[in-house]
Amino acid sequence: MLENISTVYTEKVPLDNIEKTDGITVNLALDPAFLKIAPGSRDKITVQYAVKERLK
């Protein structure tokens, strides 16, 4: 089953308050819904993001 999975999604990450490079811990959004995390495994991941200043 895992051979056919190429992408793992997370819950939505709010972008409206991001002002600096940081990270946020979010839950996994398993799809199809019958997928389950193995006992003892983490069901959250940390998304790291970088904020760069726009050139004017």
N, C-alpha and C positions, 0 to 999 in steps of 0.2 A: 504494500500500500504506500509506503513512504517513497518508493522509487518514483511515483507519479506526482509528488509534491515538490514544486520548485520555489514556491513563495509561502512565507508565513506572515500573516497579517496581525496587527495589533489593534487595540481599541483606538479611537480617534485621539490624536494629539492636538490640543488646542494651540494655535499659533498666534493668537491675537496679543498675548502678553510677552512674547519672546523678544528680548532686547539685547541679550549677550549670549556668547557661546556657553553652553551648559549641557545638561542631560535631564531626562525625566524617566521615571520607572512607570511602565504601562503593562497592562494585562495583555496576554495573547488573545486573539480572536480566532478561535479554531473553526475552520471551514473545510470540509463539511462538519456540521455540528456533532457528528458521532465520534469525531476524533477526541481523544482524552490524553491528558498529560500523565505520564507514568508516575506511580506513587513515589514520593520522595524527590521528584523533580520540581524545578521551579516553574511557575505558571506566569511569571513576569519577566520582562527584559528591560534593560536600560537603553534608551535611545539617546545617543549623543548627537548633538547638532552644533554647527558652527555658524556664527553670524558674522557676515563681512559687511563693511561699510560700502554703500553705493557710491560709485564715482559720479560726480556731477558734470 
